[in-house]
Amino acid sequence: MKLALSTAAYPNLTAMGRDVVDTGKQAAELLLKLIDGERVGHLMEEPYELRARASTGPAPAAE
């Protein structure tokens, strides 16, 4: 999934991202369990990933 603001800017901005759809599904499943009175534990999230875009490049040369 693209970040709208990251890809709308020029140049496209590098950003950290993750699968927000999957995260939302997991959150909904946990919420339904809580509503049903079940106890839920901790859920390990997938790590964020670096999404390099046009704003990433070599560091400027020292003067």
CHARMM-style PDB file with segment names, atoms N, HN, CA, C and O in Angstrom:
ATOM      1  N   MET     1       0.849  -1.173   0.000  1.00  0.00      PROA
ATOM      2  CA  MET     1       0.000   0.000   0.000  1.00  0.00      PROA
ATOM      3  C   MET     1       0.895   1.238   0.000  1.00  0.00      PROA
ATOM      4  O   MET     1       1.867   1.309   0.753  1.00  0.00      PROA
ATOM      5  N   LYS     2       0.570   2.184  -0.826  1.00  0.00      PROA
ATOM      6  HN  LYS     2      -0.219   2.126  -1.438  1.00  0.00      PROA
ATOM      7  CA  LYS     2       1.363   3.403  -0.928  1.00  0.00      PROA
ATOM      8  C   LYS     2       0.879   4.444   0.072  1.00  0.00      PROA
ATOM      9  O   LYS     2      -0.309   4.536   0.380  1.00  0.00      PROA
ATOM     10  N   LEU     3       1.810   5.207   0.559  1.00  0.00      PROA
ATOM     11  HN  LEU     3       2.776   5.132   0.309  1.00  0.00      PROA
ATOM     12  CA  LEU     3       1.458   6.351   1.390  1.00  0.00      PROA
ATOM     13  C   LEU     3       1.169   7.518   0.459  1.00  0.00      PROA
ATOM     14  O   LEU     3       2.058   7.955  -0.271  1.00  0.00      PROA
ATOM     15  N   ALA     4      -0.029   8.018   0.468  1.00  0.00      PROA
ATOM     16  HN  ALA     4      -0.751   7.662   1.061  1.00  0.00      PROA
ATOM     17  CA  ALA     4      -0.443   9.046  -0.480  1.00  0.00      PROA
ATOM     18  C   ALA     4       0.452  10.275  -0.423  1.00  0.00      PROA
ATOM     19  O   ALA     4       0.841  10.797  -1.468  1.00  0.00      PROA
ATOM     20  N   LEU     5       0.786  10.746   0.764  1.00  0.00      PROA
ATOM     21  HN  LEU     5       0.471  10.322   1.613  1.00  0.00      PROA
ATOM     22  CA  LEU     5       1.599  11.946   0.867  1.00  0.00      PROA
ATOM     23  C   LEU     5       3.032  11.703   0.410  1.00  0.00      PROA
ATOM     24  O   LEU     5       3.662  12.596  -0.157  1.00  0.00      PROA
ATOM     25  N   SER     6       3.551  10.503   0.652  1.00  0.00      PROA
ATOM     26  HN  SER     6       3.039   9.777   1.112  1.00  0.00      PROA
ATOM     27  CA  SER     6       4.921  10.184   0.247  1.00  0.00      PROA
ATOM     28  C   SER     6       5.068  10.147  -1.254  1.00  0.00      PROA
ATOM     29  O   SER     6       6.106  10.530  -1.794  1.00  0.00      PROA
ATOM     30  N   THR     7       4.033   9.687  -1.930  1.00  0.00      PROA
ATOM     31  HN  THR     7       3.189   9.376  -1.491  1.00  0.00      PROA
ATOM     32  CA  THR     7       4.126   9.568  -3.385  1.00  0.00      PROA
ATOM     33  C   THR     7       3.558  10.787  -4.105  1.00  0.00      PROA
ATOM     34  O   THR     7       3.753  10.929  -5.312  1.00  0.00      PROA
ATOM     35  N   ALA     8       2.863  11.663  -3.396  1.00  0.00      PROA
ATOM     36  HN  ALA     8       2.704  11.548  -2.416  1.00  0.00      PROA
ATOM     37  CA  ALA     8       2.329  12.868  -4.019  1.00  0.00      PROA
ATOM     38  C   ALA     8       3.373  13.978  -4.062  1.00  0.00      PROA
ATOM     39  O   ALA     8       3.298  14.870  -4.907  1.00  0.00      PROA
ATOM     40  N   ALA     9       4.346  13.927  -3.156  1.00  0.00      PROA
ATOM     41  HN  ALA     9       4.407  13.202  -2.469  1.00  0.00      PROA
ATOM     42  CA  ALA     9       5.388  14.948  -3.107  1.00  0.00      PROA
ATOM     43  C   ALA     9       6.376  14.741  -4.253  1.00  0.00      PROA
ATOM     44  O   ALA     9       6.496  13.646  -4.803  1.00  0.00      PROA
ATOM     45  N   TYR    10       7.076  15.813  -4.596  1.00  0.00      PROA
ATOM     46  HN  TYR    10       6.978  16.703  -4.150  1.00  0.00      PROA
ATOM     47  CA  TYR    10       8.125  15.685  -5.608  1.00  0.00      PROA
ATOM     48  C   TYR    10       9.419  16.190  -5.006  1.00  0.00      PROA
ATOM     49  O   TYR    10       9.463  17.341  -4.571  1.00  0.00      PROA
ATOM     50  N   PRO    11      10.461  15.404  -4.957  1.00  0.00      PROA
ATOM     51  CA  PRO    11      10.487  13.998  -5.378  1.00  0.00      PROA
ATOM     52  C   PRO    11       9.721  13.137  -4.385  1.00  0.00      PROA
ATOM     53  O   PRO    11       9.499  13.546  -3.246  1.00  0.00      PROA
ATOM     54  N   ASN    12       9.314  11.940  -4.818  1.00  0.00      PROA
ATOM     55  HN  ASN    12       9.495  11.608  -5.744  1.00  0.00      PROA
ATOM     56  CA  ASN    12       8.620  11.016  -3.916  1.00  0.00      PROA
ATOM     57  C   ASN    12       9.487  10.781  -2.695  1.00  0.00      PROA
ATOM     58  O   ASN    12      10.698  10.593  -2.815  1.00  0.00      PROA
ATOM     59  N   LEU    13       8.868  10.791  -1.506  1.00  0.00      PROA
ATOM     60  HN  LEU    13       7.885  10.944  -1.408  1.00  0.00      PROA
ATOM     61  CA  LEU    13       9.607  10.712  -0.256  1.00  0.00      PROA
ATOM     62  C   LEU    13       9.827   9.276   0.200  1.00  0.00      PROA
ATOM     63  O   LEU    13       8.929   8.436   0.132  1.00  0.00      PROA
ATOM     64  N   THR    14      11.030   9.019   0.659  1.00  0.00      PROA
ATOM     65  HN  THR    14      11.759   9.701   0.714  1.00  0.00      PROA
ATOM     66  CA  THR    14      11.333   7.740   1.286  1.00  0.00      PROA
ATOM     67  C   THR    14      10.595   7.694   2.626  1.00  0.00      PROA
ATOM     68  O   THR    14      10.515   8.707   3.321  1.00  0.00      PROA
ATOM     69  N   ALA    15      10.058   6.536   2.992  1.00  0.00      PROA
ATOM     70  HN  ALA    15      10.123   5.713   2.427  1.00  0.00      PROA
ATOM     71  CA  ALA    15       9.305   6.422   4.236  1.00  0.00      PROA
ATOM     72  C   ALA    15       9.387   5.001   4.772  1.00  0.00      PROA
ATOM     73  O   ALA    15       9.758   4.070   4.057  1.00  0.00      PROA
ATOM     74  N   MET    16       9.036   4.853   6.032  1.00  0.00      PROA
ATOM     75  HN  MET    16       8.735   5.609   6.613  1.00  0.00      PROA
ATOM     76  CA  MET    16       8.898   3.531   6.635  1.00  0.00      PROA
ATOM     77  C   MET    16       7.449   3.101   6.421  1.00  0.00      PROA
ATOM     78  O   MET    16       6.537   3.922   6.515  1.00  0.00      PROA
ATOM     79  N   GLY    17       7.237   1.830   6.136  1.00  0.00      PROA
ATOM     80  HN  GLY    17       7.978   1.163   6.060  1.00  0.00      PROA
ATOM     81  CA  GLY    17       5.878   1.370   5.886  1.00  0.00      PROA
ATOM     82  C   GLY    17       5.652  -0.038   6.394  1.00  0.00      PROA
ATOM     83  O   GLY    17       6.588  -0.754   6.751  1.00  0.00      PROA
ATOM     84  N   ARG    18       4.402  -0.411   6.415  1.00  0.00      PROA
ATOM     85  HN  ARG    18       3.642   0.170   6.125  1.00  0.00      PROA
ATOM     86  CA  ARG    18       4.004  -1.776   6.789  1.00  0.00      PROA
ATOM     87  C   ARG    18       2.666  -2.071   6.140  1.00  0.00      PROA
ATOM     88  O   ARG    18       2.042  -1.185   5.556  1.00  0.00      PROA
ATOM     89  N   ASP    19       2.231  -3.305   6.241  1.00  0.00      PROA
ATOM     90  HN  ASP    19       2.738  -4.025   6.715  1.00  0.00      PROA
ATOM     91  CA  ASP    19       0.965  -3.733   5.650  1.00  0.00      PROA
ATOM     92  C   ASP    19      -0.169  -3.317   6.586  1.00  0.00      PROA
ATOM     93  O   ASP    19      -0.506  -4.044   7.520  1.00  0.00      PROA
ATOM     94  N   VAL    20      -0.758  -2.145   6.332  1.00  0.00      PROA
ATOM     95  HN  VAL    20      -0.484  -1.554   5.573  1.00  0.00      PROA
ATOM     96  CA  VAL    20      -1.798  -1.630   7.221  1.00  0.00      PROA
ATOM     97  C   VAL    20      -3.102  -2.421   7.112  1.00  0.00      PROA
ATOM     98  O   VAL    20      -3.869  -2.473   8.073  1.00  0.00      PROA
ATOM     99  N   VAL    21      -3.361  -3.031   5.969  1.00  0.00      PROA
ATOM    100  HN  VAL    21      -2.738  -2.989   5.188  1.00  0.00      PROA
ATOM    101  CA  VAL    21      -4.574  -3.839   5.818  1.00  0.00      PROA
ATOM    102  C   VAL    21      -4.491  -5.056   6.732  1.00  0.00      PROA
ATOM    103  O   VAL    21      -5.447  -5.361   7.444  1.00  0.00      PROA
ATOM    104  N   ASP    22      -3.370  -5.745   6.720  1.00  0.00      PROA
ATOM    105  HN  ASP    22      -2.593  -5.497   6.142  1.00  0.00      PROA
ATOM    106  CA  ASP    22      -3.191  -6.919   7.576  1.00  0.00      PROA
ATOM    107  C   ASP    22      -3.227  -6.519   9.050  1.00  0.00      PROA
ATOM    108  O   ASP    22      -3.818  -7.223   9.869  1.00  0.00      PROA
ATOM    109  N   THR    23      -2.607  -5.406   9.388  1.00  0.00      PROA
ATOM    110  HN  THR    23      -2.127  -4.834   8.723  1.00  0.00      PROA
ATOM    111  CA  THR    23      -2.625  -4.928  10.778  1.00  0.00      PROA
ATOM    112  C   THR    23      -4.057  -4.640  11.221  1.00  0.00      PROA
ATOM    113  O   THR    23      -4.428  -4.962  12.350  1.00  0.00      PROA
ATOM    114  N   GLY    24      -4.862  -4.043  10.352  1.00  0.00      PROA
ATOM    115  HN  GLY    24      -4.561  -3.782   9.435  1.00  0.00      PROA
ATOM    116  CA  GLY    24      -6.266  -3.765  10.666  1.00  0.00      PROA
ATOM    117  C   GLY    24      -7.074  -5.031  10.861  1.00  0.00      PROA
ATOM    118  O   GLY    24      -7.916  -5.106  11.756  1.00  0.00      PROA
ATOM    119  N   LYS    25      -6.818  -6.038  10.016  1.00  0.00      PROA
ATOM    120  HN  LYS    25      -6.134  -5.978   9.289  1.00  0.00      PROA
ATOM    121  CA  LYS    25      -7.520  -7.319  10.157  1.00  0.00      PROA
ATOM    122  C   LYS    25      -7.200  -7.963  11.501  1.00  0.00      PROA
ATOM    123  O   LYS    25      -8.092  -8.464  12.186  1.00  0.00      PROA
ATOM    124  N   GLN    26      -5.922  -7.947  11.872  1.00  0.00      PROA
ATOM    125  HN  GLN    26      -5.198  -7.539  11.316  1.00  0.00      PROA
ATOM    126  CA  GLN    26      -5.527  -8.535  13.152  1.00  0.00      PROA
ATOM    127  C   GLN    26      -6.161  -7.787  14.320  1.00  0.00      PROA
ATOM    128  O   GLN    26      -6.596  -8.402  15.293  1.00  0.00      PROA
ATOM    129  N   ALA    27      -6.213  -6.461  14.223  1.00  0.00      PROA
ATOM    130  HN  ALA    27      -5.859  -5.961  13.432  1.00  0.00      PROA
ATOM    131  CA  ALA    27      -6.827  -5.662  15.283  1.00  0.00      PROA
ATOM    132  C   ALA    27      -8.314  -5.981  15.410  1.00  0.00      PROA
ATOM    133  O   ALA    27      -8.830  -6.088  16.522  1.00  0.00      PROA
ATOM    134  N   ALA    28      -9.010  -6.133  14.278  1.00  0.00      PROA
ATOM    135  HN  ALA    28      -8.591  -6.046  13.374  1.00  0.00      PROA
ATOM    136  CA  ALA    28     -10.441  -6.453  14.302  1.00  0.00      PROA
ATOM    137  C   ALA    28     -10.679  -7.828  14.921  1.00  0.00      PROA
ATOM    138  O   ALA    28     -11.620  -8.008  15.694  1.00  0.00      PROA
ATOM    139  N   GLU    29      -9.829  -8.797  14.582  1.00  0.00      PROA
ATOM    140  HN  GLU    29      -9.065  -8.651  13.954  1.00  0.00      PROA
ATOM    141  CA  GLU    29      -9.969 -10.137  15.159  1.00  0.00      PROA
ATOM    142  C   GLU    29      -9.791 -10.101  16.672  1.00  0.00      PROA
ATOM    143  O   GLU    29     -10.543 -10.748  17.401  1.00  0.00      PROA
ATOM    144  N   LEU    30      -8.804  -9.350  17.146  1.00  0.00      PROA
ATOM    145  HN  LEU    30      -8.193  -8.825  16.554  1.00  0.00      PROA
ATOM    146  CA  LEU    30      -8.592  -9.234  18.588  1.00  0.00      PROA
ATOM    147  C   LEU    30      -9.771  -8.542  19.260  1.00  0.00      PROA
ATOM    148  O   LEU    30     -10.195  -8.951  20.341  1.00  0.00      PROA
ATOM    149  N   LEU    31     -10.301  -7.504  18.635  1.00  0.00      PROA
ATOM    150  HN  LEU    31      -9.957  -7.172  17.757  1.00  0.00      PROA
ATOM    151  CA  LEU    31     -11.445  -6.781  19.196  1.00  0.00      PROA
ATOM    152  C   LEU    31     -12.664  -7.685  19.314  1.00  0.00      PROA
ATOM    153  O   LEU    31     -13.368  -7.651  20.323  1.00  0.00      PROA
ATOM    154  N   LEU    32     -12.921  -8.501  18.279  1.00  0.00      PROA
ATOM    155  HN  LEU    32     -12.349  -8.528  17.459  1.00  0.00      PROA
ATOM    156  CA  LEU    32     -14.060  -9.428  18.335  1.00  0.00      PROA
ATOM    157  C   LEU    32     -13.886 -10.440  19.458  1.00  0.00      PROA
ATOM    158  O   LEU    32     -14.859 -10.798  20.121  1.00  0.00      PROA
ATOM    159  N   LYS    33     -12.674 -10.900  19.677  1.00  0.00      PROA
ATOM    160  HN  LYS    33     -11.883 -10.609  19.138  1.00  0.00      PROA
ATOM    161  CA  LYS    33     -12.423 -11.826  20.790  1.00  0.00      PROA
ATOM    162  C   LYS    33     -12.690 -11.154  22.128  1.00  0.00      PROA
ATOM    163  O   LYS    33     -13.280 -11.755  23.026  1.00  0.00      PROA
ATOM    164  N   LEU    34     -12.256  -9.907  22.259  1.00  0.00      PROA
ATOM    165  HN  LEU    34     -11.777  -9.418  21.529  1.00  0.00      PROA
ATOM    166  CA  LEU    34     -12.517  -9.167  23.503  1.00  0.00      PROA
ATOM    167  C   LEU    34     -14.010  -8.973  23.731  1.00  0.00      PROA
ATOM    168  O   LEU    34     -14.495  -9.116  24.853  1.00  0.00      PROA
ATOM    169  N   ILE    35     -14.735  -8.649  22.670  1.00  0.00      PROA
ATOM    170  HN  ILE    35     -14.341  -8.533  21.758  1.00  0.00      PROA
ATOM    171  CA  ILE    35     -16.185  -8.471  22.772  1.00  0.00      PROA
ATOM    172  C   ILE    35     -16.856  -9.767  23.223  1.00  0.00      PROA
ATOM    173  O   ILE    35     -17.823  -9.735  23.984  1.00  0.00      PROA
ATOM    174  N   ASP    36     -16.344 -10.907  22.755  1.00  0.00      PROA
ATOM    175  HN  ASP    36     -15.558 -10.933  22.138  1.00  0.00      PROA
ATOM    176  CA  ASP    36     -16.887 -12.211  23.144  1.00  0.00      PROA
ATOM    177  C   ASP    36     -16.446 -12.634  24.537  1.00  0.00      PROA
ATOM    178  O   ASP    36     -16.816 -13.714  24.999  1.00  0.00      PROA
ATOM    179  N   GLY    37     -15.660 -11.800  25.215  1.00  0.00      PROA
ATOM    180  HN  GLY    37     -15.359 -10.923  24.839  1.00  0.00      PROA
ATOM    181  CA  GLY    37     -15.242 -12.103  26.575  1.00  0.00      PROA
ATOM    182  C   GLY    37     -13.962 -12.921  26.667  1.00  0.00      PROA
ATOM    183  O   GLY    37     -13.574 -13.334  27.759  1.00  0.00      PROA
ATOM    184  N   GLU    38     -13.309 -13.158  25.556  1.00  0.00      PROA
ATOM    185  HN  GLU    38     -13.624 -12.822  24.668  1.00  0.00      PROA
ATOM    186  CA  GLU    38     -12.062 -13.917  25.573  1.00  0.00      PROA
ATOM    187  C   GLU    38     -10.920 -13.023  26.034  1.00  0.00      PROA
ATOM    188  O   GLU    38     -10.948 -11.805  25.861  1.00  0.00      PROA
ATOM    189  N   ARG    39      -9.927 -13.655  26.619  1.00  0.00      PROA
ATOM    190  HN  ARG    39      -9.905 -14.645  26.759  1.00  0.00      PROA
ATOM    191  CA  ARG    39      -8.706 -12.934  26.965  1.00  0.00      PROA
ATOM    192  C   ARG    39      -7.777 -13.018  25.766  1.00  0.00      PROA
ATOM    193  O   ARG    39      -7.667 -14.060  25.120  1.00  0.00      PROA
ATOM    194  N   VAL    40      -7.125 -11.936  25.485  1.00  0.00      PROA
ATOM    195  HN  VAL    40      -7.214 -11.090  26.010  1.00  0.00      PROA
ATOM    196  CA  VAL    40      -6.170 -11.931  24.377  1.00  0.00      PROA
ATOM    197  C   VAL    40      -4.800 -11.545  24.912  1.00  0.00      PROA
ATOM    198  O   VAL    40      -4.676 -10.757  25.850  1.00  0.00      PROA
ATOM    199  N   GLY    41      -3.802 -12.104  24.309  1.00  0.00      PROA
ATOM    200  HN  GLY    41      -3.902 -12.744  23.547  1.00  0.00      PROA
ATOM    201  CA  GLY    41      -2.431 -11.792  24.713  1.00  0.00      PROA
ATOM    202  C   GLY    41      -1.843 -10.741  23.801  1.00  0.00      PROA
ATOM    203  O   GLY    41      -2.547 -10.022  23.092  1.00  0.00      PROA
ATOM    204  N   HSD    42      -0.547 -10.680  23.846  1.00  0.00      PROA
ATOM    205  HN  HSD    42       0.025 -11.264  24.422  1.00  0.00      PROA
ATOM    206  CA  HSD    42       0.168  -9.730  23.000  1.00  0.00      PROA
ATOM    207  C   HSD    42       0.351 -10.319  21.607  1.00  0.00      PROA
ATOM    208  O   HSD    42       0.487 -11.532  21.448  1.00  0.00      PROA
ATOM    209  N   LEU    43       0.354  -9.478  20.637  1.00  0.00      PROA
ATOM    210  HN  LEU    43       0.243  -8.493  20.767  1.00  0.00      PROA
ATOM    211  CA  LEU    43       0.529  -9.896  19.259  1.00  0.00      PROA
ATOM    212  C   LEU    43       1.772  -9.218  18.715  1.00  0.00      PROA
ATOM    213  O   LEU    43       1.903  -7.996  18.794  1.00  0.00      PROA
ATOM    214  N   MET    44       2.677  -9.998  18.167  1.00  0.00      PROA
ATOM    215  HN  MET    44       2.571 -10.990  18.102  1.00  0.00      PROA
ATOM    216  CA  MET    44       3.900  -9.447  17.611  1.00  0.00      PROA
ATOM    217  C   MET    44       3.614  -8.922  16.214  1.00  0.00      PROA
ATOM    218  O   MET    44       3.127  -9.655  15.353  1.00  0.00      PROA
ATOM    219  N   GLU    45       3.917  -7.666  15.996  1.00  0.00      PROA
ATOM    220  HN  GLU    45       4.314  -7.071  16.695  1.00  0.00      PROA
ATOM    221  CA  GLU    45       3.714  -7.068  14.681  1.00  0.00      PROA
ATOM    222  C   GLU    45       4.917  -7.338  13.786  1.00  0.00      PROA
ATOM    223  O   GLU    45       6.038  -7.526  14.258  1.00  0.00      PROA
ATOM    224  N   GLU    46       4.657  -7.351  12.496  1.00  0.00      PROA
ATOM    225  HN  GLU    46       3.746  -7.198  12.113  1.00  0.00      PROA
ATOM    226  CA  GLU    46       5.743  -7.444  11.533  1.00  0.00      PROA
ATOM    227  C   GLU    46       6.526  -6.137  11.592  1.00  0.00      PROA
ATOM    228  O   GLU    46       5.948  -5.079  11.841  1.00  0.00      PROA
ATOM    229  N   PRO    47       7.832  -6.202  11.365  1.00  0.00      PROA
ATOM    230  CA  PRO    47       8.613  -4.958  11.403  1.00  0.00      PROA
ATOM    231  C   PRO    47       8.282  -4.052  10.226  1.00  0.00      PROA
ATOM    232  O   PRO    47       7.834  -4.510   9.175  1.00  0.00      PROA
ATOM    233  N   TYR    48       8.509  -2.779  10.420  1.00  0.00      PROA
ATOM    234  HN  TYR    48       8.873  -2.407  11.274  1.00  0.00      PROA
ATOM    235  CA  TYR    48       8.355  -1.822   9.327  1.00  0.00      PROA
ATOM    236  C   TYR    48       9.441  -2.085   8.295  1.00  0.00      PROA
ATOM    237  O   TYR    48      10.483  -2.658   8.612  1.00  0.00      PROA
ATOM    238  N   GLU    49       9.197  -1.668   7.073  1.00  0.00      PROA
ATOM    239  HN  GLU    49       8.351  -1.202   6.815  1.00  0.00      PROA
ATOM    240  CA  GLU    49      10.214  -1.792   6.034  1.00  0.00      PROA
ATOM    241  C   GLU    49      10.509  -0.415   5.450  1.00  0.00      PROA
ATOM    242  O   GLU    49       9.638   0.453   5.393  1.00  0.00      PROA
ATOM    243  N   LEU    50      11.746  -0.237   5.021  1.00  0.00      PROA
ATOM    244  HN  LEU    50      12.453  -0.942   5.068  1.00  0.00      PROA
ATOM    245  CA  LEU    50      12.135   1.018   4.396  1.00  0.00      PROA
ATOM    246  C   LEU    50      11.684   0.994   2.948  1.00  0.00      PROA
ATOM    247  O   LEU    50      12.015   0.072   2.202  1.00  0.00      PROA
ATOM    248  N   ARG    51      10.934   2.000   2.556  1.00  0.00      PROA
ATOM    249  HN  ARG    51      10.665   2.748   3.162  1.00  0.00      PROA
ATOM    250  CA  ARG    51      10.462   2.120   1.178  1.00  0.00      PROA
ATOM    251  C   ARG    51      11.193   3.298   0.531  1.00  0.00      PROA
ATOM    252  O   ARG    51      10.741   4.443   0.574  1.00  0.00      PROA
ATOM    253  N   ALA    52      12.327   2.975  -0.061  1.00  0.00      PROA
ATOM    254  HN  ALA    52      12.694   2.045  -0.096  1.00  0.00      PROA
ATOM    255  CA  ALA    52      13.168   4.008  -0.672  1.00  0.00      PROA
ATOM    256  C   ALA    52      12.515   4.510  -1.947  1.00  0.00      PROA
ATOM    257  O   ALA    52      12.068   3.733  -2.790  1.00  0.00      PROA
ATOM    258  N   ARG    53      12.471   5.825  -2.064  1.00  0.00      PROA
ATOM    259  HN  ARG    53      12.834   6.457  -1.378  1.00  0.00      PROA
ATOM    260  CA  ARG    53      11.913   6.461  -3.253  1.00  0.00      PROA
ATOM    261  C   ARG    53      12.911   7.506  -3.753  1.00  0.00      PROA
ATOM    262  O   ARG    53      14.078   7.496  -3.362  1.00  0.00      PROA
ATOM    263  N   ALA    54      12.458   8.376  -4.591  1.00  0.00      PROA
ATOM    264  HN  ALA    54      11.510   8.384  -4.908  1.00  0.00      PROA
ATOM    265  CA  ALA    54      13.352   9.315  -5.272  1.00  0.00      PROA
ATOM    266  C   ALA    54      14.055  10.295  -4.334  1.00  0.00      PROA
ATOM    267  O   ALA    54      15.071  10.872  -4.721  1.00  0.00      PROA
ATOM    268  N   SER    55      13.554  10.505  -3.118  1.00  0.00      PROA
ATOM    269  HN  SER    55      12.729  10.036  -2.803  1.00  0.00      PROA
ATOM    270  CA  SER    55      14.201  11.450  -2.213  1.00  0.00      PROA
ATOM    271  C   SER    55      15.451  10.870  -1.566  1.00  0.00      PROA
ATOM    272  O   SER    55      16.174  11.586  -0.873  1.00  0.00      PROA
ATOM    273  N   THR    56      15.716   9.591  -1.779  1.00  0.00      PROA
ATOM    274  HN  THR    56      15.129   9.009  -2.342  1.00  0.00      PROA
ATOM    275  CA  THR    56      16.896   8.952  -1.219  1.00  0.00      PROA
ATOM    276  C   THR    56      18.007   8.941  -2.259  1.00  0.00      PROA
ATOM    277  O   THR    56      17.793   8.546  -3.405  1.00  0.00      PROA
ATOM    278  N   GLY    57      19.165   9.367  -1.861  1.00  0.00      PROA
ATOM    279  HN  GLY    57      19.339   9.688  -0.930  1.00  0.00      PROA
ATOM    280  CA  GLY    57      20.296   9.375  -2.770  1.00  0.00      PROA
ATOM    281  C   GLY    57      21.578   9.494  -1.995  1.00  0.00      PROA
ATOM    282  O   GLY    57      21.564   9.472  -0.764  1.00  0.00      PROA
ATOM    283  N   PRO    58      22.677   9.619  -2.684  1.00  0.00      PROA
ATOM    284  CA  PRO    58      23.963   9.734  -1.984  1.00  0.00      PROA
ATOM    285  C   PRO    58      24.042  11.039  -1.201  1.00  0.00      PROA
ATOM    286  O   PRO    58      23.411  12.035  -1.555  1.00  0.00      PROA
ATOM    287  N   ALA    59      24.827  11.011  -0.136  1.00  0.00      PROA
ATOM    288  HN  ALA    59      25.340  10.201   0.151  1.00  0.00      PROA
ATOM    289  CA  ALA    59      25.041  12.225   0.661  1.00  0.00      PROA
ATOM    290  C   ALA    59      25.805  13.244  -0.187  1.00  0.00      PROA
ATOM    291  O   ALA    59      26.628  12.868  -1.021  1.00  0.00      PROA
ATOM    292  N   PRO    60      25.530  14.539   0.029  1.00  0.00      PROA
ATOM    293  CA  PRO    60      26.265  15.548  -0.734  1.00  0.00      PROA
ATOM    294  C   PRO    60      27.752  15.498  -0.396  1.00  0.00      PROA
ATOM    295  O   PRO    60      28.133  15.177   0.730  1.00  0.00      PROA
ATOM    296  N   ALA    61      28.578  15.816  -1.371  1.00  0.00      PROA
ATOM    297  HN  ALA    61      28.269  16.078  -2.285  1.00  0.00      PROA
ATOM    298  CA  ALA    61      30.029  15.824  -1.152  1.00  0.00      PROA
ATOM    299  C   ALA    61      30.401  16.977  -0.240  1.00  0.00      PROA
ATOM    300  O   ALA    61      29.816  18.059  -0.306  1.00  0.00      PROA
ATOM    301  N   ALA    62      31.386  16.726   0.614  1.00  0.00      PROA
ATOM    302  HN  ALA    62      31.861  15.847   0.668  1.00  0.00      PROA
ATOM    303  CA  ALA    62      31.867  17.771   1.532  1.00  0.00      PROA
ATOM    304  C   ALA    62      32.569  18.852   0.714  1.00  0.00      PROA
ATOM    305  O   ALA    62      33.239  18.563  -0.278  1.00  0.00      PROA
ATOM    306  N   GLU    63      32.402  20.099   1.146  1.00  0.00      PROA
ATOM    307  HN  GLU    63      31.857  20.334   1.951  1.00  0.00      PROA
ATOM    308  CA  GLU    63      33.050  21.213   0.416  1.00  0.00      PROA
ATOM    309  C   GLU    63      34.416  21.482   0.945  1.00  0.00      PROA
ATOM    310  OT1 GLU    63      35.102  22.379   0.455  1.00  0.00      PROA
TER     311      GLU     63
END
